[in-house]
Amino acid sequence: MKVLVLGSGAREHALVRALVADDAVSEVHAAPGNAGIALDAATHPIDLTDPLAPLGLAKRIGADLVVIGPEGPLVIGAANHLRAAGFATFGPDADAARLEGSKAFAKEVMAEAGVPTALAHVCDSVAEVEVALDQFGAPYVVKDDGLAAGKGVVVTDDRDAALDHARECLAKLGARVVIEEFLDGPEVSLFCLTDGESVVPLQPAQDFKRVHDGDLGPNTGGMGAYSPLPWAPEGMVEDVVARVVQPVVDVLRHRGTPFVGLVYAGLALTSRGIRVIEFNARFGDPETQVVLARLQTPIAHVLLGASNGTLHDVEDLRWHDGAAVTVVVASENYPGVPLLGGVIGGLDEANAVEDAYVLHAGTAPAHDGAIVSAGGRVLTVVGLGADLAAARVRAYEAVDRIELVGSHHRRDIAAAAARGEIQAP
């Protein structure tokens, strides 16, 4: 089987790594990839803002399966063109990808499906925003209705800051903003594979969105993650599938826009029960890095089954015992405008740490053969262990061997969970 993975982040590197390890896969291609992915697979320059570009590449290499990593190509319809041309494609068509592309649309689908979520107002003007903020009160939750690479959400006790973010969102042509009630309780990321009818959950994870230790600072695309969740209530995954994901998949199918690919449910375990924070229409980053690290079942036929409508025939997924922790190494000034081009050292030393490995995100090769930073999130380092404490030790031992001037990372990924300090209501 020849597999083409679209994307250039650590999520895609994790997917490539899992596919390379699958005996059913003869070739792995990635587009555009990054400096680390290029060490594991054939990479191809490609413009992912062109919805037809992936189709042309899939034809040239004769792909048997195309896996779309980032949300951008999904929302502009790359999967539509691939599927229409007969390519097995893991990722929803544009209409179904609106589940991530528009938070207002997601609220509409959840209401139709009877899915528990935060109360919300969709606002078209600053005046409407002011009314909604005062109705819900602090902490204020303000979300850009469209795609924002994980950085379109502001949660703050400062009404002026909330209003400023809403103004920024509304400044874009035709934009809307969603004001929500604040949800208490720990957050969970649950990925579910679906062929538009059947739903197969993966293991849950928790990510860390704020840039600094202690969940301080602005939101980012994600600074780390861990799995499993030792504090999660028994039966949580089955409950989420039954009450959240399956109903949404059913509604989208009945609307004539079946969702094929991965539904990522971002959840809060509140004092009033499970509530959906948001949906994404693809693998999450950095949670993918820890979830795939624990997946024992070869992945290619699972993704293919979701893509061609035979997910119900796929064997039950098997999982490794133990835990995985990933830590993101970010460029100086991220999540602001990052400083790029810094030479990255210590990669071989980090990969030499037992039960740890480095996945590339924003990296590129330099003319002299060095690897340099080329994005805000540069690397994610995965550590494995018998439990979260052991996995943390491995991850941070590897992180500490990496050299990139001005880079930063959180030191508290999975720390509270490892100490048993997280409790679900």
Sequence and secondary structure as in RCSB ss.txt:
>XXXX:A:sequence
MKVLVLGSGAREHALVRALVADDAVSEVHAAPGNAGIALDAATHPIDLTDPLAPLGLAKRIGADLVVIGPEGPLV
IGAANHLRAAGFATFGPDADAARLEGSKAFAKEVMAEAGVPTALAHVCDSVAEVEVALDQFGAPYVVKDDGLAAG
KGVVVTDDRDAALDHARECLAKLGARVVIEEFLDGPEVSLFCLTDGESVVPLQPAQDFKRVHDGDLGPNTGGMGA
YSPLPWAPEGMVEDVVARVVQPVVDVLRHRGTPFVGLVYAGLALTSRGIRVIEFNARFGDPETQVVLARLQTPIA
HVLLGASNGTLHDVEDLRWHDGAAVTVVVASENYPGVPLLGGVIGGLDEANAVEDAYVLHAGTAPAHDGAIVSAG
GRVLTVVGLGADLAAARVRAYEAVDRIELVGSHHRRDIAAAAARGEIQAP
>XXXX:A:secstr
 EEEEEE SHHHHHHHHHHHT TT SEEEEEE  TTGGGTSEE    TTSTTHHHHHHHHHT SEEEE SHHHHH
TTHHHHHHHTT  EES  HHHHHHHH HHHHHHHHHHHT  B  EEEESSHHHHHHHHHHH SSEEEEESS  TT
  EEEES HHHHHHHHHHHHTSTT  EEEE    S EEEEEEEESSS EEE   BEE  EEEGGGEEEE S SEE
EE  TTS TTHHHHHIIIIIHHHHHHHHHTT    EEEEEEEEEETTEEEEEEEESS  TTHHHHHHHHB S SH
HHHHHHHHT GGGS    B SSEEEEEEEE TTTTSS     B B HHHHHTSTTEEEEESSEEE TTS EEE S
SEEEEEEEEESSHHHHHHHHHHHHTT B TT B  S TTHHHHTT     
